[in-house]
Amino acid sequence: MFVAPTKLILARRFDDDFLELLSIYPQRSVIWENRGNWMIENGLQMSTFDMASERRKNLAHSKKMFVAPTRWLLFQNQKTMTDNDDNVNLTFTYDDSVLEIFEDLAIYPDSDVILARRFDGDFLKLLSIYRPSPQKGVIWENRGNWTIENGLQMSTFDVASARRRNLQQTALKSCIVVSDPNTINHLTDFEDKFIDAPTKANYPWTLHLANRMNATISFEIMNNWGYRTENGSWNGMIGMLERHEIDISGSPSFLLPERIDVVQYIQLYTHTRFRFIFRRPLLSTVSNIFTLPFQRNVWIAIAVFLILVFCLLYLSIKWEYNCSRMTESTAYWKQLNPSKPTISDNLLILLGAFSQQGYWYEPYRVSSRIVTLMLLLASMSLYAAYTANIVSLLQSTADSIKTLPDLLNSPLNLGVQDIVYNRHYFKSVQDPIRKAIVEQRIEPKGSKSNWMSIEEGVRHVRNELFAFHGEIGSIYQLTQDTYLEEEKCGLTEIDFLNVVYPLVTIQKQSPYLEIIKNGALKLREYGLKYHEEYHLYTRKPICSSQTSFITIGFTECYFALVIMGYGILFSVIVFAFELLWHKR
C-alpha cells in the first residue's frame, strides 16, 4: 500500500488550528522528517523544500515517480532577507537555486508537476514544469494563481498533450520491419505494393506524427516484428521498444496477450488482413451433381411414382396378354409382343421411358395405353427439369467451404506465404483444427512443405483447387493484374489467425503517449491515414463477367462412369452365372 507514488504524511494537531506535518519513510529504521506546519491564519508553512534533498531527488528520479498518472504539488515560501542587524528593513525573495533541481529530473511532457510559489498574503502563483526530452532544458508554464478570495484562476484549460506538443526538434528513434531489402527504396512511391505493405503504410504516418510534434526521427531496419525467445527476452522491433532503444514503431504489430505487458498499443491501426483466399471450386468437384437437381423429397416422390407405375404397368400388360389370346386379333398382338411379358420386361419398359431412351413395347389395350401415356408425360417433364438443372450445376461453384473445419476436409490444397509472422503464428497455434491444418495440410510429414512466395501462391489459386494464406491486399493486387475477368469471380476468404488489425506500438510509460494518441486521431480526422491505405491496399476484384466456357472432364462424369462400371461388372457376373447354369 505504501509503494510509490504513495506518500505518507502524519498531521498532528496542536492548539486548535495548528497542525504539525511529519514525513515518514523507511531506511534501516523508520525516519521522521519535520515538513512544516499549517494554520488557518498563515496557511501551509514548509520547513524544507521536498525536492531539495539529493536523496529525495535521486529516489524520485530512479523510481519514475514523475511518470503519468502521478501528480505532484510542490510549495515554496518566500525567504526573509534583512538589510541590517536590527532587522529594520525586511525583504522577501525566493531561493532560485531550488529551481536548478529540476534540470536533471525525468520530468517529461506526460508529467504533472506544479510548483506553487507564495507571494504577499495568500497569493499563490502556479507554475508547471516539464522537459521536452532528456536532451532539452526545463520549460516553465504559467498555469494561473490561487487566492482565498478568488480561488483558482487558470491561464489555460488545455491538457498537457496540447500544451506540450512542441518537442523542440527532439531526436526520436523508430524501427521499420522489412522482408525485402528493396523495400527501403520504395517506402513512399507505392511501387511493389504487394511487398511489405503494412510498413509502407505506417512509414508516412510516423513521419506525420513526428512533424506534428516538431521532432526529428531516425529509423532502424529489422527483419522481424519481435517475439519472446527461450530465455524470456524479446527480439526484433518489440525488443527494441522494451529496451527503450526506440520511441515508436514504424511498422504495425498484432495485438497479442504476451505483448501487452511489454509495449503500449496506439489506436492507429492498418487495414491489413491475413487470410486464406481461394476460388470457390466447381460444384462437381465436391458433390455428386447427378443427385442435386432435385431435393430429397422430390426423389422420394419420383420413387413412389415409379413403383406405382410399375405395378399398374405389370397388371395392365398381364391382363392385356391374357385377354388378347382369346380374341380375333390374337395374331396381330403376337406380332407386337412375341413372348410372354415378365417382370424384367416391365422394368426395362419403365427405365426406357423414364430415361427417354425408348423401349420395345407397344400397348394394345386402352388401360395399358393410359398407363404408358401417364409414364411418358411425367418422364418428359422430369427429364426436362433434370437436364436443365444439370447444365446449370455444371457451371455452379460450391459455397460449402466457409469455416476452418470445412477447409481442412475440403479437396483444396493449402499454401502459406513464406514470411516471418506467418511462420511464427502457424507454428504456435494450439487450437486442434488449426493445428491439424498446419500438420496435415501445410507441413505434412514425409512431403514437401507448402511455404511459398506470394506470386507462386496466387498462380496456384488461379490454376488449381488451391487456398493460399497471405495479406489479402497484396493477393488481390496480383489477382487484379494477372487474372482474366471470369477468373476473378468466386474469390472467398477464411480467417485463420483470428487477430485484430495490427496497431502502432510505443514504449511502456512513454512520455509522449498522449501526444502520439492525439496525433493518431488527427491522422484519421484529416484523412492522412486513409491516403496510404487507399493507394497500397487493393480491394476485392469486382466480378464483372461470370460466364465462361467449361470443359466437361472425368470429374464431372465421375459418378456416371462409376454407375456404368458397376453395371458392366454386374452384367459380367450375371453372364457367368448364366453360362454355368446352361452347362449343367
C-alpha positions in Angstrom: 0.0 0.0 0.0 2.9 2.3 0.6 4.7 1.8 -2.7 5.5 4.8 -4.8 3.8 7.1 -5.8 2.0 6.8 -2.4 3.2 9.4 0.2 2.8 9.0 3.9 2.3 12.3 5.9 1.4 12.4 9.5 -0.5 15.6 10.6 -0.5 16.1 14.4 -2.9 18.6 15.7 -1.9 21.1 18.5 -3.8 24.1 20.0 -7.0 24.1 17.9 -5.9 25.0 14.3 -2.2 24.2 14.5 -1.1 21.1 12.5 2.5 19.8 12.6 3.4 17.9 9.4 5.8 14.9 9.6 7.0 12.9 6.6 7.6 9.2 7.1 9.9 7.0 5.0 11.8 3.7 5.8 15.5 3.3 5.6 17.0 0.8 8.1 14.5 2.1 10.5 11.6 4.5 10.3 12.8 8.1 9.6 10.6 11.1 10.6 11.1 14.4 8.9 9.6 17.7 10.1 7.9 19.0 7.0 6.4 22.2 8.5 3.0 23.2 9.8 -0.4 24.5 8.8 -2.6 27.2 10.4 -5.8 28.8 9.3 -4.2 32.2 9.6 -0.9 31.5 7.9 -1.7 28.6 5.7 0.9 26.0 4.8 4.4 26.7 6.1 7.0 24.2 4.7 10.2 23.8 6.7 12.2 22.4 3.8 11.5 22.1 0.1 10.7 18.5 -0.6 13.0 18.0 -3.6 15.9 19.9 -2.2 17.3 16.7 -0.7 19.7 14.9 -3.0 18.4 11.7 -1.6 14.8 12.5 -2.4 15.7 13.7 -5.9 17.5 10.6 -6.8 14.8 8.4 -5.3 12.1 10.2 -7.3 14.2 10.0 -10.5 15.0 6.3 -10.2 11.5 5.2 -9.3 10.0 7.1 -12.2 7.8 9.0 -9.7 7.1 11.8 -12.2 5.6 9.4 -14.8 1.8 9.8 -15.5 -0.6 9.4 -13.9 1.3 10.6 -10.8 0.7 14.2 -9.9 2.9 16.5 -7.8 2.0 19.7 -6.0 5.1 21.5 -4.5 5.0 24.6 -2.3 7.7 27.2 -2.0 7.6 30.1 0.5 9.5 33.4 0.3 12.8 33.7 2.1 13.2 36.6 4.5 16.2 39.0 4.0 17.3 41.8 6.3 19.3 44.9 5.5 21.0 45.4 8.9 21.4 43.7 12.2 18.4 45.4 13.7 16.1 43.7 11.3 14.6 47.0 10.3 14.3 46.6 6.6 12.8 43.1 5.8 12.6 41.9 2.2 11.2 38.7 0.9 12.7 36.8 -2.0 12.9 33.2 -3.4 15.7 30.8 -3.3 16.1 30.3 -7.0 18.7 27.6 -6.5 15.7 25.3 -5.8 14.7 25.6 -9.5 18.0 24.0 -10.6 16.9 20.8 -9.0 14.5 20.1 -12.0 17.3 20.4 -14.6 18.3 16.7 -14.2 14.9 15.2 -13.3 12.9 13.0 -15.6 10.0 15.4 -15.8 8.8 15.0 -19.4 5.7 16.0 -21.3 3.5 13.4 -19.5 4.5 14.6 -16.1 2.2 16.7 -13.9 4.4 18.7 -11.6 3.0 22.0 -10.2 5.1 24.5 -8.2 3.1 26.8 -6.0 5.1 29.9 -5.1 3.7 32.1 -2.4 3.7 35.8 -2.6 2.1 38.5 -0.5 -0.5 37.1 1.8 -2.4 34.2 0.4 -1.5 34.7 -3.3 -0.1 31.5 -4.8 1.4 31.6 -8.3 1.2 28.2 -10.1 4.0 27.0 -12.4 4.1 23.8 -14.3 7.4 22.2 -15.1 8.5 19.7 -17.8 11.3 18.9 -20.2 10.6 18.0 -23.8 13.3 15.3 -23.7 16.4 14.2 -21.8 18.4 16.4 -24.1 16.4 19.6 -23.5 16.2 22.0 -20.7 13.3 22.8 -18.3 10.3 24.7 -19.6 8.2 26.6 -17.1 4.5 27.1 -17.8 2.4 29.8 -16.1 -0.8 27.8 -15.1 -2.5 30.6 -13.1 -2.9 31.6 -9.5 -4.8 30.9 -6.3 -6.2 33.2 -3.6 -8.6 32.6 -0.8 -10.9 35.3 -2.2 -11.0 34.3 -5.9 -10.0 30.7 -5.7 -8.2 29.0 -8.6 -7.7 31.2 -11.7 -6.3 29.1 -14.6 -4.5 30.8 -17.5 -5.5 27.9 -19.9 -7.5 24.8 -19.6 -5.7 23.0 -22.4 -4.5 19.5 -21.5 -0.8 18.7 -21.3 -0.7 16.9 -24.6 -2.0 20.0 -26.4 0.3 22.5 -24.5 3.4 20.4 -24.7 3.1 19.2 -28.3 6.2 21.1 -29.4 9.2 18.9 -28.6 11.7 21.5 -30.0 13.4 19.2 -32.5 13.8 16.3 -30.1 15.5 13.4 -31.8 13.2 10.4 -31.7 14.0 6.9 -32.9 11.9 4.4 -34.7 12.2 1.0 -36.4 10.7 -0.5 -39.5 10.4 -4.2 -40.4 11.0 -5.2 -44.0 11.1 -8.7 -45.6 12.6 -7.4 -48.8 15.7 -5.1 -48.7 14.4 -3.3 -51.8 11.5 -2.0 -49.7 13.8 0.7 -48.4 13.8 2.3 -51.9 10.0 2.3 -52.3 8.6 3.5 -48.9 6.7 6.4 -50.4 6.3 5.8 -54.2 3.7 3.0 -54.0 5.8 0.6 -56.1 5.7 -3.1 -55.4 2.6 -2.7 -53.3 2.3 -6.4 -52.5 5.7 -6.3 -50.7 5.8 -5.0 -47.1 2.6 -3.1 -47.5 2.0 -2.5 -43.7 5.4 -1.0 -43.3 4.9 1.2 -46.4 1.6 2.5 -44.9 3.0 3.2 -41.4 6.2 4.9 -42.5 4.5 8.1 -43.7 2.2 8.1 -40.6 5.3 8.0 -38.4 6.7 11.0 -40.3 3.4 12.9 -39.9 3.4 12.2 -36.1 7.0 13.4 -35.8 6.3 16.6 -37.8 3.2 17.3 -35.7 5.4 17.1 -32.5 8.2 19.2 -34.1 10.6 16.3 -33.6 13.1 14.7 -35.8 13.1 10.9 -36.3 15.5 8.3 -37.5 14.7 4.7 -38.5 16.5 1.4 -37.9 15.8 -1.7 -40.1 14.8 -5.1 -38.7 13.7 -8.3 -40.3 11.1 -9.4 -37.7 8.5 -7.8 -35.5 9.7 -9.3 -32.3 8.9 -12.5 -30.4 9.7 -13.9 -27.0 12.8 -16.0 -27.0 13.5 -19.1 -25.0 15.3 -17.1 -22.3 12.3 -14.8 -21.8 13.8 -11.8 -23.7 12.3 -10.2 -26.8 13.9 -9.8 -30.1 13.1 -7.7 -33.1 11.2 -4.4 -33.0 9.3 -5.3 -29.8 12.6 -6.0 -28.1 13.9 -2.6 -29.1 10.8 -0.9 -27.6 11.2 -2.9 -24.4 14.8 -1.9 -24.0 13.9 1.7 -24.8 16.2 1.7 -27.8 13.4 3.3 -29.9 10.5 5.5 -29.1 7.8 4.4 -31.6 7.4 1.6 -34.1 7.4 2.3 -37.8 5.6 -1.0 -38.6 2.4 -2.2 -37.1 2.2 -5.1 -34.7 -0.6 -7.6 -33.9 -2.3 -7.2 -30.5 -1.1 -10.4 -28.7 -1.6 -11.1 -25.0 2.1 -11.7 -24.3 2.9 -8.3 -25.8 0.5 -6.2 -23.7 2.9 -6.1 -20.7 5.9 -5.1 -22.9 4.7 -2.3 -25.2 1.9 0.2 -25.3 -0.5 -0.1 -28.3 -1.9 3.1 -30.0 -5.2 3.1 -31.8 -3.6 3.8 -35.2 -4.4 0.5 -37.0 -3.6 -0.6 -40.5 -6.4 -2.1 -42.6 -4.4 -5.2 -43.5 -5.7 -8.7 -43.1 -4.2 -12.1 -43.5 -6.5 -14.9 -44.6 -6.8 -18.0 -46.8 -8.1 -17.0 -50.2 -9.3 -19.4 -52.8 -11.6 -19.6 -55.8 -14.8 -21.4 -55.0 -14.4 -24.9 -56.6 -16.9 -26.1 -59.2 -19.8 -27.9 -57.6 -18.9 -31.1 -59.4 -15.6 -31.4 -57.6 -17.1 -31.5 -54.1 -20.6 -33.1 -54.7 -22.4 -35.6 -56.9 -24.2 -33.2 -59.3 -26.4 -36.0 -60.5 -28.3 -36.1 -57.3 -28.5 -32.3 -56.8 -31.2 -31.2 -59.4 -34.0 -32.4 -57.1 -34.5 -32.2 -53.4 -34.7 -35.3 -51.3 -38.5 -35.2 -51.0 -38.8 -34.9 -54.8 -36.6 -38.0 -55.3 -38.8 -39.9 -52.8 -41.9 -38.8 -54.7 -40.4 -39.9 -58.0 -39.5 -43.3 -56.5 -43.1 -43.7 -55.2 -44.4 -42.7 -58.6 -42.2 -45.3 -60.4 -43.3 -48.1 -58.1 -46.9 -47.2 -58.6 -46.5 -47.1 -62.4 -44.5 -50.4 -62.3 -47.4 -52.1 -60.5 -50.0 -50.7 -62.9 -47.9 -51.5 -65.9 -47.4 -55.1 -64.8 -51.1 -55.6 -64.1 -52.2 -53.9 -67.4 -49.7 -55.8 -69.5 -50.6 -59.1 -67.9 -54.3 -58.5 -68.3 -53.7 -57.4 -71.9 -51.8 -60.7 -72.6 -54.4 -62.9 -71.2 -57.3 -61.2 -73.0 -55.6 -60.9 -76.3 -55.1 -64.7 -76.6 -58.9 -65.2 -76.8 -59.8 -62.6 -79.4 -59.7 -62.4 -83.1 -56.8 -60.0 -83.0 -54.5 -62.5 -81.3 -52.2 -62.9 -84.3 -51.7 -59.2 -84.6 -51.0 -58.9 -80.9 -48.5 -61.7 -81.1 -46.6 -59.8 -83.8 -46.2 -56.9 -81.5 -45.5 -59.0 -78.4 -44.0 -62.3 -79.5 -43.2 -63.5 -75.9 -44.9 -63.6 -72.6 -44.2 -60.4 -70.6 -42.2 -60.8 -67.5 -41.3 -58.6 -64.6 -37.9 -57.8 -66.1 -39.7 -56.7 -69.3 -41.8 -54.3 -67.2 -38.7 -53.0 -65.5 -36.9 -52.3 -68.9 -40.0 -50.5 -70.2 -40.1 -48.4 -67.1 -36.4 -47.4 -67.3 -36.5 -46.8 -71.0 -39.5 -44.5 -70.8 -38.2 -42.7 -67.7 -34.7 -42.1 -69.1 -36.1 -41.1 -72.5 -34.2 -43.9 -74.3 -37.1 -45.7 -75.8 -38.5 -49.3 -75.4 -39.7 -52.2 -77.5 -43.2 -52.5 -76.0 -46.3 -51.2 -77.8 -49.5 -51.1 -75.8 -52.6 -52.6 -77.3 -55.4 -52.2 -74.8 -56.8 -48.9 -73.6 -55.7 -49.4 -70.0 -52.1 -50.2 -70.8 -52.0 -47.2 -73.2 -53.3 -44.9 -70.4 -50.6 -46.1 -68.0 -47.9 -45.8 -70.7 -49.0 -42.3 -71.6 -49.0 -41.2 -68.0 -45.5 -42.6 -67.6 -44.2 -40.8 -70.8 -45.7 -37.4 -69.8 -44.3 -37.5 -66.3 -40.9 -38.7 -67.6 -40.7 -35.9 -70.2 -41.4 -33.2 -67.6 -38.9 -34.6 -65.1 -36.3 -35.2 -67.7 -36.5 -31.6 -69.0 -36.2 -30.2 -65.5 -33.4 -32.6 -64.6 -31.2 -31.9 -67.7 -31.7 -28.1 -67.3 -30.5 -28.2 -63.7 -27.6 -30.4 -64.6 -26.4 -27.8 -67.2 -26.7 -25.1 -64.5 -25.0 -27.1 -61.9 -22.0 -27.8 -64.2 -21.3 -24.0 -64.2 -22.0 -23.5 -60.5 -19.4 -23.2 -57.7 -19.7 -24.7 -54.3 -20.2 -22.4 -51.2 -19.9 -25.2 -48.7 -16.3 -24.2 -47.6 -17.0 -21.5 -45.0 -15.1 -22.5 -41.9 -11.7 -23.9 -40.9 -13.1 -27.5 -40.5 -14.6 -27.2 -44.0 -11.3 -26.1 -45.3 -9.5 -28.9 -43.5 -11.8 -31.5 -45.1 -12.0 -29.9 -48.5 -10.3 -31.2 -51.7 -8.3 -27.9 -51.8 -4.6 -27.9 -51.5 -3.2 -25.3 -49.0 -0.3 -23.0 -49.1 1.1 -20.1 -46.9 3.1 -17.0 -47.8 6.6 -17.6 -46.5 7.1 -14.6 -44.2 8.3 -14.3 -40.6 5.0 -13.7 -38.9 3.2 -16.5 -40.7 5.8 -19.0 -39.7 5.6 -17.8 -36.1 1.8 -17.8 -35.8 1.2 -21.0 -37.7 3.8 -22.9 -35.6 2.4 -21.5 -32.3 -1.3 -22.4 -32.8 -2.9 -24.6 -30.1 -6.4 -25.0 -31.4 -7.0 -28.6 -32.6 -8.4 -27.6 -36.0 -5.7 -25.0 -36.8 -3.0 -27.4 -35.6 -4.4 -30.1 -37.9 -4.3 -27.7 -40.8 -0.7 -27.0 -40.1 0.4 -30.6 -39.6 -1.7 -32.3 -42.3 -2.0 -29.7 -45.0 0.8 -27.1 -44.6 3.7 -29.2 -43.3 2.7 -32.9 -43.9 5.2 -35.4 -42.7 7.2 -37.0 -45.4 6.1 -34.4 -48.0 7.3 -31.0 -49.1 6.0 -28.2 -47.0 3.7 -25.6 -48.7 5.5 -22.4 -47.8 5.9 -20.3 -50.9 6.1 -16.8 -52.3 3.0 -14.7 -52.8 3.5 -14.8 -56.6 3.6 -18.6 -56.6 0.6 -18.9 -54.3 -1.6 -16.6 -56.5 -0.6 -18.7 -59.5 -1.7 -21.9 -57.8 -5.0 -20.3 -56.8 -5.6 -19.5 -60.5 -4.8 -22.9 -62.0 -5.7 -25.4 -59.3 -8.0 -26.2 -56.4 -5.8 -24.2 -54.0 -6.2 -22.0 -50.9 -3.4 -19.5 -50.2 -2.8 -17.7 -46.9 -1.3 -14.2 -47.1 -2.0 -10.5 -46.9 -5.3 -10.1 -48.9 -4.5 -6.6 -50.3 -1.3 -7.9 -51.9 -3.1 -11.1 -53.2 -5.9 -9.0 -54.7 -3.4 -6.7 -56.3 -1.7 -9.7 -58.1 -5.1 -11.1 -58.9 -6.2 -7.8 -60.5 -3.0 -7.8 -62.6 -2.9 -11.4 -63.7 -6.4 -13.0 -63.7 -8.9 -13.0 -66.5 -12.2 -11.3 -65.8 -14.2 -14.5 -65.3 -11.3 -15.8 -63.0 -11.9 -13.0 -60.6 -15.3 -14.4 -59.7 -15.9 -16.7 -56.7 -12.9 -15.5 -54.6 -13.6 -16.4 -51.0 -11.8 -15.6 -47.7 -11.4 -17.7 -44.5 -9.8 -16.2 -41.4 -7.1 -18.4 -39.8 -5.2 -16.1 -37.4 -8.3 -14.6 -35.9 -6.5 -11.4 -34.8 -7.5 -7.7 -35.0 -5.9 -5.2 -37.3 -2.2 -4.5 -36.4 -1.5 -1.4 -34.4 1.3 1.1 -33.8 3.3 0.5 -30.6 5.4 2.7 -28.4 7.3 2.2 -25.1 5.6 1.4 -21.9 5.1 4.6 -19.9 6.3 6.7 -22.8 6.3 10.4 -22.0 4.8 11.0 -25.4 1.9 8.7 -25.1 -0.9 11.3 -25.1 0.7 13.4 -27.7 1.0 10.4 -30.1 -2.5 9.2 -29.3 -3.9 12.6 -30.2 -1.8 12.7 -33.3 -3.2 9.3 -34.4 -6.7 10.7 -34.0 -5.8 13.7 -36.1 -4.4 11.5 -38.9 -7.7 9.8 -39.1 -9.7 13.0 -38.9 -7.6 14.8 -41.6 -7.7 11.7 -43.9 -3.9 11.3 -44.0 -4.3 7.7 -42.7 -6.6 6.7 -45.5 -4.4 8.2 -48.2 -1.8 5.5 -47.9 -4.3 2.7 -47.3 -6.2 3.6 -50.4 -3.1 3.5 -52.6 -1.5 0.4 -51.0 -4.4 -2.0 -50.4 -6.3 -3.3 -53.3 -9.9 -4.2 -52.7 -11.5 -7.5 -53.7 -11.8 -7.5 -57.5 -15.3 -7.0 -58.9 -16.8 -9.9 -60.7 -18.0 -8.3 -64.0 -18.3 -11.4 -66.2 -19.1 -14.7 -64.5 -19.9 -16.7 -67.7 -17.1 -18.8 -69.2 -16.6 -21.9 -71.3 -16.4 -25.0 -69.1 -14.9 -28.2 -70.4 -16.6 -31.4 -69.2 -14.0 -33.8 -67.9 -13.8 -37.0 -65.8 -14.5 -35.1 -62.6 -17.9 -34.0 -63.9 -18.7 -37.5 -65.3 -17.2 -39.4 -62.4 -20.4 -40.7 -60.8 -21.9 -41.6 -64.2 -18.8 -43.6 -65.0 -19.0 -45.3 -61.6 -22.6 -46.4 -62.3 -21.6 -47.6 -65.7 -18.7 -49.6 -64.3 -20.8 -51.2 -61.7 -23.4 -52.1 -64.4 -20.8 -53.7 -66.6 -19.4 -55.6 -63.6 -22.9 -56.8 -62.6 -23.6 -57.9 -66.2 -20.4 -59.9 -66.4 -21.3 -61.7 -63.1 -24.8 -62.5 -64.4 -23.4 -63.7 -67.7 -21.0 -66.0 -65.9 -23.8 -67.5 -63.8 -25.9 -68.0 -67.0 -23.0 -69.9 -68.6 -22.7 -72.1 -65.6 -26.4 -72.7 -65.5 -26.7 -73.8 -69.1 -23.6 -76.1 -68.8 -25.3 -78.2 -66.1 
